[in-house]
Amino acid sequence: MKLSPYFYDLRSAYQAELDDLVSDSEGKDVLRKRLAEKRSEIGFLVKMMELAPEMVAVVFHQGFRFAKPSVMEQLLGQGADSLPGWGTLTGAVSLEPWAASLAQTMLREPGGPAFMVVAAGLEYLHQHARLAPAAAQGDAGQDADKDCDDEAAEHDDDYSALSADDAADPHNSRTREEASSHWLAEAGFDRKD
């Protein structure tokens, strides 16, 4: 299975969201209670489905049944702009009866069908957690590493003119701190005075 960067990023955010719901400050398991509360707020949550799909998708936790894993694994290789329609998952994904009414609320919204595809993908990854680490180390992980390497190479020139000896030299007018400040300013951050 090849996990797209889109699902790679959302997977950990979805897991973190579930982890936040699991227990209270005393360590008691309150997942069911908190999920019920979230499900009762579905009218509000629909407004967040495009900005933070992982926060909304948790309302469907344990609400999907997956009949065709190969369809889901293919879906998880897609980016946000190339996801299949919700209707194309008929036969591959079904909803638990309690989740069907929540799904109808979501599907009435303009971004609802796309959100349901994402929610199904996230829950599939959660249920099949053993697949996620292998997929993360596969092509998606390599792509993410390559992106980081490319970005680092772009900014190496800021530091290339500054050797370790230069940084140690008190007479050098360009220090690592200045190079860092320059890079941050180029990235859109305010310079420190």
Helices and strands as residue ranges (DSSP letters): H 5-22, H 31-40, H 42-45, G 46-48, H 53-57, G 58-60, E 64-66, H 69-75, G 80-82, G 86-89, E 93-95, H 97-107, H 112-127, H 131-137, H 139-160, H 164-168, H 176-186
